[in-house]
């Protein structure tokens, strides 16, 4: 028996190891439109804000079934849950008998208990945009899609930023999941809603792991979706304001994470998916998780036991032996292909040098050859000395004329015809992002003109300037000359300068 703090209420757990407060499942009269599932563990600091963000949804809380599963919290989380449960019939609180050590099992219980047409997830320290659930629900109803994802904005002490821009950079309706570049990246349980039948009829569950459980779950979901939709609408706010030591990802080291990724890799290989689908999924797992993230950790740079990393990567690469293709041919970043080749050659000294250089050198030298850009690496071998990059933009000149700022530059690389616009973005505020048209001719010569009346509407701040290509990818415009130009317009001053990373930047200041 377990007694909740300040409550003289004995709890009897069922044979599956959980207890439903007040047996609320027996009192449900009709299914709600959407089920929200929240796993809870020692979340007292943020839990009320999280729950209130669901209660205050524009779709109407009466249309929501809210299931919160507490994984044996030792703080006041259970008291908070009992308080809300006593006030709202559609808040269903579940207590687990034993801590599971993973959000996977609580979410699986929530899925099992849900009765709505659609399911969405919310972590216990995050919160939703007031119109978030209604926005996602309406898109699913209008399109018939199995899945929809919107914009996630992360809150940090340094400001806000967008997470997973590929999945919220444009409005897409009823498209194949495999038509969206990088759709298998950033597969956390935020800002997405799924048709419940896709999960239940295909018996999709979160694996009970400390890490990558959401990755495997949403890969499974996406491979079973006929069509999905995406929206630019803000849906979900990810809380990274605190140190968040209660998060399992912060309590899991890189070796444990890699073991979990290895389980996901083997799971995907054993599914025997269609070739192109398998390639797209495994590319993310091999390149992004097991090479790029793996060696980019500060621990790798500091430790003298680098052989442990090499042993672990070799274990991962053994899974590629039976693949029907050369997996590294599909890497998105050429530098990761170089890392793989150095590892395969057992040239560990050069591999370590490459990562140390890549972490330290924020402004890398670029060679243009046959109109294609290459970064100049510190490696000795000629084959790895020059590493191709998809695009590079180089400043030529800028000036003010009348009430217009004009910027001329050159773009090199085979992706320059995919550039669609210029983005002016406040790096500390995700809500301040503005797009402008840009002209780039066949030779790569680019021209940007900005009306100062437009700039005068922007808040006072410091902005980065990017070229956007391939829907959401971005590059800066490199400016090596250390000078700036400025112009006063009405009561504002516009300063175009080169940033600490030698790119074109903009400062907007108020003139007193």
C-alpha positions in Angstrom: 0.0 0.0 0.0 1.2 3.6 -0.7 -0.2 6.6 1.0 0.1 9.9 -0.8 1.5 12.8 1.2 -1.3 14.7 3.1 -3.8 12.2 1.9 -5.2 9.3 4.0 -6.1 7.5 0.8 -4.8 3.9 0.5 -3.9 2.8 -3.0 -4.6 -0.7 -4.4 -2.6 -1.5 -7.5 -3.9 -3.9 -10.2 -2.1 -6.9 -11.6 -0.4 -4.7 -14.1 1.2 -2.6 -11.4 -0.9 0.6 -11.6 -3.8 2.3 -10.0 -6.4 4.6 -11.6 -7.5 7.2 -9.2 -11.3 7.1 -8.4 -11.8 4.4 -11.1 -12.6 7.2 -13.6 -12.5 4.9 -16.6 -15.8 3.4 -15.5 -17.5 6.8 -15.6 -16.6 7.9 -19.1 -19.7 8.4 -21.2 -18.3 9.2 -24.6 -14.9 9.5 -26.2 -13.2 12.9 -26.3 -11.7 14.4 -29.5 -8.1 14.2 -28.3 -6.3 12.3 -25.6 -3.3 14.1 -24.0 -0.7 11.8 -22.3 1.8 13.1 -19.7 4.3 10.9 -17.9 5.1 12.5 -14.5 8.2 12.1 -12.3 9.2 14.6 -9.6 7.7 17.5 -11.6 6.2 19.6 -8.8 8.0 22.8 -10.0 6.4 22.9 -13.4 3.4 20.5 -13.2 0.7 23.0 -12.6 1.7 25.2 -15.5 1.8 22.0 -17.7 -1.7 20.9 -16.7 -3.2 24.4 -16.9 -1.9 24.7 -20.5 -4.1 21.7 -21.4 -7.1 22.9 -19.4 -7.0 26.3 -21.1 -7.0 24.9 -24.7 -9.1 26.7 -27.2 -10.7 23.5 -28.4 -12.5 23.3 -25.1 -11.2 21.2 -22.2 -14.5 19.2 -22.3 -13.2 17.8 -25.7 -10.0 16.5 -24.1 -9.2 13.4 -22.2 -6.1 14.1 -20.1 -4.2 11.1 -18.8 -1.3 11.7 -16.4 0.8 8.7 -15.3 2.9 9.2 -12.2 6.0 7.1 -12.1 6.4 7.0 -8.3 7.3 10.6 -7.7 8.9 11.3 -4.3 8.0 15.1 -4.3 4.6 16.6 -4.2 3.6 15.7 -7.7 1.1 13.1 -6.6 -0.6 15.7 -4.3 -0.9 18.1 -7.3 -2.3 15.3 -9.5 -4.9 14.4 -6.9 -5.9 18.0 -6.5 -6.6 18.4 -10.3 -8.3 14.9 -10.5 -10.8 16.0 -7.8 -11.7 19.0 -9.8 -12.0 17.7 -13.3 -13.8 14.5 -14.4 -11.7 14.3 -17.6 -8.4 14.3 -15.8 -7.5 10.7 -15.4 -4.6 10.1 -12.9 -2.7 6.9 -12.8 -0.2 5.9 -10.1 2.5 3.3 -10.8 3.5 0.8 -8.1 7.2 0.8 -9.0 9.4 3.4 -10.8 10.1 2.2 -14.3 13.1 4.5 -15.0 11.7 5.3 -18.4 8.9 7.5 -19.8 8.1 4.7 -22.2 6.0 2.5 -19.9 3.9 5.4 -18.6 3.2 6.6 -22.1 2.2 3.0 -23.2 -0.2 2.8 -20.3 -1.7 6.2 -21.4 -2.1 4.9 -24.9 -3.8 1.7 -23.7 -6.2 3.7 -21.5 -7.0 6.3 -24.1 -10.4 6.4 -25.9 -10.1 9.4 -28.2 -9.7 9.5 -32.0 -6.3 11.3 -31.7 -3.4 11.1 -29.3 -0.8 13.7 -28.4 1.9 13.8 -25.8 3.1 16.5 -23.4 6.0 16.2 -21.0 5.4 17.3 -17.4 7.7 20.3 -17.5 6.6 21.7 -20.9 3.5 23.5 -22.0 1.2 24.0 -25.0 0.2 27.0 -27.0 -3.4 27.8 -26.1 -4.6 27.0 -29.7 -2.1 24.1 -30.1 -4.4 21.1 -29.8 -7.2 22.7 -31.9 -4.7 23.6 -34.7 -3.4 20.0 -34.9 -6.9 18.5 -34.5 -8.4 20.6 -37.3 -5.6 19.7 -39.8 -6.1 16.0 -39.2 -9.9 16.4 -39.6 -9.5 18.4 -42.8 -6.8 16.3 -44.4 -7.5 12.8 -43.2 -3.8 12.5 -42.5 -2.6 10.0 -39.9 -0.1 12.4 -38.3 0.5 16.1 -38.0 3.4 18.1 -36.5 3.8 21.8 -35.8 6.3 24.2 -34.4 8.2 23.6 -31.2 9.9 26.6 -29.4 12.5 25.8 -26.9 13.0 28.1 -23.9 16.6 28.5 -22.6 18.3 30.9 -20.3 19.9 32.4 -23.4 16.6 32.9 -25.2 14.3 30.9 -27.4 14.9 28.9 -30.5 12.9 26.6 -32.9 13.5 22.9 -32.6 13.2 20.6 -35.7 12.7 23.4 -38.2 12.4 20.8 -41.1 9.0 19.7 -39.7 7.5 23.2 -39.2 9.1 25.3 -41.9 6.1 25.2 -44.3 2.5 24.2 -44.5 2.3 20.7 -46.0 -1.0 18.8 -46.4 -1.4 15.0 -46.8 2.1 14.2 -48.1 4.2 11.0 -47.8 6.4 11.1 -44.7 9.3 10.1 -46.9 8.9 13.2 -49.0 10.1 15.5 -46.2 13.8 15.9 -45.8 15.1 14.9 -42.3 11.7 13.8 -41.1 13.4 11.2 -39.0 15.4 13.8 -37.1 14.3 15.3 -33.8 11.7 12.7 -33.0 10.8 13.8 -29.5 7.1 13.6 -28.4 6.4 17.3 -28.9 4.1 19.3 -31.1 2.6 16.2 -32.8 -0.7 14.5 -32.9 -1.4 11.0 -34.2 -4.5 9.1 -35.3 -5.0 6.6 -32.4 -5.9 3.7 -34.8 -2.4 3.9 -36.4 -0.8 3.2 -33.0 -3.3 0.7 -31.7 -4.0 -1.4 -34.8 -0.2 -1.7 -35.5 0.5 -2.4 -31.8 3.1 0.3 -31.7 4.7 0.9 -28.3 7.5 2.8 -26.7 10.4 0.5 -25.9 11.2 0.7 -22.2 14.6 2.3 -22.5 16.2 5.3 -20.8 17.1 6.9 -24.1 15.8 6.8 -27.7 12.5 5.3 -26.7 10.7 8.2 -28.5 13.0 7.8 -31.5 11.9 4.2 -32.1 8.3 4.9 -31.4 7.9 7.7 -33.8 9.9 5.9 -36.5 7.4 3.1 -36.2 4.5 5.5 -36.3 5.8 7.3 -39.4 6.5 4.1 -41.3 2.8 3.2 -40.7 1.4 6.5 -41.8 -0.2 6.8 -45.3 0.1 10.6 -45.2 1.2 13.3 -42.8 0.8 17.1 -42.6 3.0 19.8 -41.1 2.2 23.4 -40.0 4.2 26.5 -39.2 1.9 27.3 -36.3 3.5 27.3 -32.8 2.2 24.3 -30.8 4.6 23.3 -28.1 7.0 25.0 -25.7 10.0 23.0 -24.6 11.3 23.9 -21.2 15.1 24.0 -20.9 15.3 26.9 -18.5 16.6 24.9 -15.6 19.4 22.4 -15.4 16.8 19.7 -15.6 18.8 17.0 -13.8 15.6 14.9 -13.4 15.5 14.4 -17.2 16.7 10.9 -18.1 18.7 12.2 -21.0 20.8 14.2 -18.6 21.4 11.1 -16.5 22.5 8.9 -19.4 26.1 9.0 -20.7 27.1 8.8 -24.3 27.9 5.1 -24.1 24.5 4.3 -22.7 22.9 6.4 -25.3 24.8 4.6 -28.1 23.7 1.2 -26.7 20.1 2.4 -26.9 20.7 3.7 -30.5 22.2 0.3 -31.3 18.9 -1.4 -30.2 16.9 1.0 -32.4 19.3 0.2 -35.4 18.8 -3.5 -35.0 15.1 -3.0 -34.6 14.9 -1.1 -37.9 17.1 -3.6 -39.7 14.9 -6.5 -38.5 11.8 -4.8 -39.9 12.9 -5.4 -43.5 11.6 -2.2 -44.8 11.6 -1.1 -48.4 15.1 -0.1 -49.4 14.6 3.7 -49.7 12.7 3.8 -46.4 15.4 1.9 -44.6 18.1 4.1 -46.0 16.4 7.3 -44.9 15.9 6.0 -41.4 19.2 4.4 -40.8 21.1 7.4 -42.3 19.9 9.4 -39.3 20.9 6.7 -36.8 24.3 6.0 -38.3 25.4 9.5 -39.4 23.7 11.8 -36.9 23.6 9.7 -33.7 26.6 7.3 -34.0 29.1 9.5 -35.7 28.3 13.3 -35.6 26.9 13.4 -32.0 29.1 10.6 -30.8 32.4 12.2 -31.4 31.2 15.8 -30.8 30.9 15.2 -27.0 33.3 17.2 -24.8 34.2 13.9 -23.1 35.7 12.5 -26.3 38.0 15.5 -26.5 39.2 15.2 -22.9 39.3 11.4 -22.2 42.5 9.4 -22.6 40.4 6.3 -23.1 39.4 7.1 -26.7 39.7 3.4 -27.5 36.4 2.9 -25.7 34.7 5.1 -28.3 36.3 3.2 -31.1 35.2 -0.1 -29.6 31.7 1.1 -29.3 31.6 2.5 -32.9 33.0 -0.7 -34.2 30.2 -2.5 -32.5 27.7 -0.2 -34.3 29.3 -0.6 -37.7 29.1 -4.4 -37.5 25.3 -3.9 -38.0 26.1 -2.5 -41.5 27.6 -5.7 -42.8 24.3 -7.2 -44.1 22.9 -4.0 -45.6 21.9 -3.9 -49.3 23.9 -0.7 -50.0 26.9 1.2 -48.8 25.3 3.2 -46.0 27.9 6.0 -46.0 27.0 7.0 -49.5 23.9 8.6 -48.1 25.5 10.8 -45.5 24.2 14.3 -45.6 27.4 16.0 -44.3 30.7 15.3 -46.2 32.7 15.7 -43.0 30.9 12.7 -41.5 31.9 10.6 -44.5 35.6 11.6 -43.9 35.3 10.6 -40.2 33.9 7.2 -41.2 36.7 6.7 -43.7 39.4 7.6 -41.2 37.9 5.2 -38.7 37.7 2.4 -41.2 41.4 3.0 -42.0 42.1 3.0 -38.2 43.7 6.5 -38.7 42.6 7.6 -35.2 45.2 10.3 -34.9 43.8 12.2 -37.9 40.2 11.5 -36.7 40.9 13.1 -33.4 42.7 16.0 -35.0 39.7 16.6 -37.3 37.2 16.8 -34.5 39.4 19.0 -32.3 39.8 21.4 -35.3 36.1 21.2 -36.1 35.1 22.2 -32.6 37.7 25.0 -32.2 37.7 26.6 -35.6 34.4 28.4 -36.0 35.6 30.3 -39.1 37.0 27.8 -41.5 39.1 28.6 -44.5 37.2 27.8 -47.8 38.7 26.9 -51.2 36.7 27.5 -54.3 37.5 25.1 -57.1 35.5 24.7 -60.3 32.9 26.9 -58.7 32.5 24.4 -55.8 33.3 25.2 -52.2 35.6 23.1 -50.0 36.6 23.7 -46.4 40.4 23.3 -45.8 40.9 20.7 -43.1 44.1 20.2 -41.0 44.4 16.6 -42.3 47.6 15.6 -44.0 46.2 13.2 -46.7 45.3 14.9 -49.9 42.0 13.0 -50.2 40.8 14.4 -46.9 42.5 17.8 -47.0 39.6 19.5 -48.8 36.1 18.6 -47.7 33.2 19.5 -49.9 30.4 21.6 -48.5 27.0 22.1 -50.2 27.0 25.9 -50.3 29.1 28.9 -49.5 28.2 32.6 -49.8 30.9 35.3 -49.9 30.3 39.0 -49.3 31.2 41.4 -52.2 29.9 44.8 -51.1 27.1 46.6 -49.3 25.9 50.2 -49.2 23.0 52.5 -48.5 21.2 54.4 -51.3 18.2 56.6 -50.6 16.3 54.6 -48.0 17.5 51.2 -49.1 20.3 48.9 -47.9 21.9 46.9 -50.8 24.1 43.8 -50.4 25.9 42.0 -53.2 27.5 38.6 -52.8 28.6 35.4 -54.6 27.2 31.9 -53.9 29.2 28.7 -54.8 27.9 25.2 -54.8 25.5 22.9 -56.7 22.6 23.8 -54.3 22.5 27.5 -55.1 19.4 27.1 -57.3 17.6 25.8 -54.2 18.0 29.1 -52.4 14.5 30.6 -51.9 14.9 33.6 -49.6 16.9 35.7 -47.1 16.1 35.2 -43.4 16.7 38.0 -40.8 16.6 36.2 -37.5 17.1 37.2 -33.8 19.2 34.4 -32.4 17.8 34.9 -28.9 14.1 35.2 -29.9 12.5 32.5 -32.0 9.4 34.7 -32.6 11.5 37.3 -34.5 12.2 35.8 -37.9 11.5 37.7 -41.1 11.9 36.6 -44.7 12.8 38.7 -47.8 13.2 37.9 -51.5 16.6 37.5 -53.0 17.9 37.4 -56.6 20.8 35.0 -57.6 21.7 34.7 -61.2 23.1 31.7 -63.1 26.7 32.7 -62.3 26.0 32.8 -58.6 25.9 36.6 -58.2 23.4 37.5 -55.6 21.6 40.8 -54.8 19.6 41.7 -51.7 17.7 45.0 -51.3 16.1 45.9 -48.0 13.7 48.9 -47.6 14.5 50.7 -44.4 10.8 51.2 -43.8 10.7 47.5 -43.4 13.6 47.4 -41.0 12.1 50.2 -39.0 9.2 47.9 -38.1 11.6 45.3 -36.5 12.3 45.4 -32.8 15.6 46.8 -31.5 18.0 43.9 -31.3 20.9 42.0 -33.0 20.1 39.8 -36.0 21.8 37.2 -38.1 21.3 37.1 -41.9 20.9 33.8 -43.7 20.2 32.4 -47.1 17.6 29.7 -46.9 17.7 26.7 -49.2 16.1 23.2 -49.4 13.1 24.4 -47.5 14.7 25.0 -44.1 18.5 24.8 -44.4 20.5 28.0 -43.9 23.9 29.5 -44.6 25.4 32.8 -43.6 27.1 35.2 -45.9 30.8 35.2 -45.1 32.4 38.6 -44.6 36.1 38.7 -43.7 36.7 42.4 -43.9 36.3 43.9 -40.5 34.2 47.0 -41.2 30.7 48.1 -40.8 28.3 50.6 -42.4 25.5 52.3 -40.6 22.6 54.6 -41.5 20.2 56.6 -39.4 16.6 56.4 -40.4 13.9 58.3 -38.4 14.7 57.5 -34.8 16.6 54.2 -35.5 20.1 53.3 -36.5 20.8 50.3 -38.8 24.3 48.9 -38.5 25.4 46.1 -40.9 28.6 44.6 -39.5 30.6 41.4 -39.6 29.9 39.1 -36.6 32.4 37.3 -34.4 32.1 34.4 -36.8 32.9 36.7 -39.8 29.3 36.7 -41.2 27.1 39.6 -42.3 25.0 40.7 -39.3 22.6 43.5 -38.4 22.1 45.6 -35.3 19.1 47.8 -34.9 19.5 50.5 -32.3 17.2 53.3 -31.1 18.6 56.8 -31.4 18.0 58.9 -28.3 
